[in-house]
């Protein structure tokens, strides 16, 4: 939980830089970092906090355009393929529809 608390400001900062950077390298890097964090923390006490943070970051990025939305869908597909029992993609999509 403490490690996640340390990582969150860096993820948010990376997200800001991704929005400003041309091309798709930054978005791929951000989703790669999120995937690795999720893979490492999904069965820990920090899983709920991580799900909330990923959902918040991702929903904010869906308003940025098609490149980000496509990358988001690829990210969610990777999560579903890698962790079939995970509800992360359902949570993210449900929250995105609500907003």
GIGI-V643949 format. One record per residue. SS is DSSP state (hx for helix, st for strand, lp for the rest). Layout:
BEGIN
SS
SS
END
This chain:
BEGIN
lp
hx
hx
hx
hx
hx
hx
hx
hx
hx
hx
hx
hx
hx
hx
hx
hx
hx
hx
hx
lp
lp
lp
lp
hx
hx
hx
hx
hx
hx
hx
hx
hx
hx
hx
hx
hx
hx
hx
hx
hx
lp
lp
lp
lp
lp
hx
hx
hx
hx
hx
hx
hx
hx
hx
hx
hx
hx
hx
hx
hx
hx
lp
lp
lp
hx
hx
hx
hx
hx
hx
hx
hx
hx
hx
hx
hx
hx
hx
hx
hx
hx
lp
lp
lp
lp
lp
hx
hx
hx
hx
hx
hx
hx
hx
hx
hx
hx
lp
END
